[in-house]
Amino acid sequence: MTSTFFAQALYNLAQKDDANPKQLVKKLEEYLARKNRLKLLPSILQALRKIELQQEKLTPLVEVANEQEIAKSLKEAVAIGVHTTKAKVNPSLIAGWRATENGKLYDNSAKRSLIEIYRKITT
Amino acid sequence: MESIIKRIEDEIAALTPILREEETGVVRSTGDGIAEIDGLENAVMNEMVLFDPTFDRTLEEAIKDETQTYGLVLNLEEDGVRAVILGDSSNVYEGMRVRRLGRLLSIPVGDSLVGRVVNPLGEPVDGKGPILKTTLMPIEREAYGVMDRSPVNVPLHTGIKAIDAMIPIGRGQRELIIGDRGVGKTTIAIDTILNQKSEPEATRPICIYVAIGQKESKTARIVADLTEAGAMDYTIVVTAPASSPAAFQFLAPFAGATIGEHFMEQGKDALVIYDDLSKQAVAYRQMALLLRRPPGREAYPGDVFYLHSRLLERAAKLSKEKGGGSLTALPIIETQEGDISAYIPTNVISITDGQIFLLADLFNKGQRPAIDVGNSVSRVGSSAQTKAMKKVSGKIKLELAQFRELEAFMQFASDLDADTKKRIDSGQRMTQMLNQPQGKPLPFETEAAVIFAAVNGYFDSFEPSQTSSAEVHLQDFLQREAKEVLEKISETKTIDEETETQLRTALDAFIKRTASSHTA
């Protein structure tokens, strides 16, 4: 639990614009040494990796079915409030686009609609 | 076939993807039936979520594998939620998308469930095809309040003489059946279901048997027995076998209560049997420990009492304004070495309106049902008895209590005075009379007639050890030669002066015939 708190604090500090990651780590080491808690370093690193992975999953992402639709899809995604300028091509969408941000999924793809049609017909 | 193809063509031609906005999370880790999910900040307790395998798959893969695995959110944490997986855990993997469904866990209920065997999600498992025409009801509901209830005053006949005479159960009551393994708890429950066949269809309760953590072979045998006796026409079986996930064993009793409440709210009577709640508590303990909830006494979570109290409070007798229906609960608890002062047994004893305590010693001595009359009680009492049964059963408990006190002296039989010997013989005859074979519940009018015969000394001419067989002969005799007396008792639910005279005449004739057949 304590390692998670340290890792979260370190991550939050690292997100600031003027943050210097190497200096932050050095300061953390000094602090832990003063408190005689250097043993926590490996678990703090592990917790930090976990936080980074979580944040990766929650960062905005737009997927489009093909390259030709990137510009149009990005425009539509930004219009509904998705804050990103990058898109990834995912042919499995068939047509349309899909975006995720902050735990919300915006699905405007043909794949989703076709699956729903299939389920409607077969049940 | 062609119409289906045409329908598909039309749907695809008209396809315009519609933007859908949903809250989703991602599985961080999964194991032992629990999934840790990042995100889902707005999820609520007991909300259903769907583990969506289609997110990372192509259309072809998504259609090929139609498995839909649901989850139930049980822990709300700072950076995510923990959910129990309601289904095969191997379908859930790390990185999988999880969608909130925005509704509490609900199951299909309806008249079409009668005669079927379902799992705790209401899905049929008896191979008889899908269940149609159902409505969804949430599996967790608040129990009815005091003002919506009425007193319990209509009997639920189990068909077991010892219970209907001394520990009567009413419709809307909770009566616990408690004892060690193999003493006949399930037998009492199944015989109660079988006995409902003798009730008129208009007042016959719908029976729901919830098998929690049982062997599938045992459940299959029970279903076969009920089918053979014609009892599946009014019975629903909810099964969460020992091989099912702990979440299913935890949910099964709530599913049974929900199905029963559906009938209760229609103004009908329902009976739900939870076999057994000890296994539900163990499954809940397993889930709570995996959800990292702090363990309490015997490692059970602190709210294990609430688990059973909120379940059993849903049994009720509703007021006339609410339809007058009822839900009777017969929870079963398995004890270890007869210890009714253990944690879970004492919890459930304090919740229910009485208990039927079965003793292994009595069972091994041949007294079946092995009911410890001294420790068994029905807090509803004679309010749940017909006038006929009240009239004949008043003295039995006292007589048996006196017999138990004198039982120790039986070993010194040669030195006892005549009065004590008489009491002992009477007690032995009464005990023999109360014995009943498995699977043979009696209609209440036959019970009343047999108990009338016992308390009025009609078995005194038989040796105590012959009382059981004499009683069987008496039942046959009454069915053949005094059917109208039984019918009158069944109709009027009482033994008035005229009926008593007719009954005495029939019993005298029985004694005379038996005596003459012995002398012959």
Interface residues (C-beta under 8 A of the other chain):
Chain A: Q54 K57 L58 I80 S92 I94 A95 G96 T100 G103 K104 L105 Y106 D107 N108 S109 A110 K111 R112 S113 L114 I115 I117 Y118 R119 K120 I121 T122
Chain B: I4 R7 I8 E11 I12 L15 T16 P17 I18 L19 R20 E21 E22 E23 T24 G25 V26 R28 D38 G39 L40 E41 T54 R57 T58 L59 A62 I63 E66 D79 G95 R97 R99
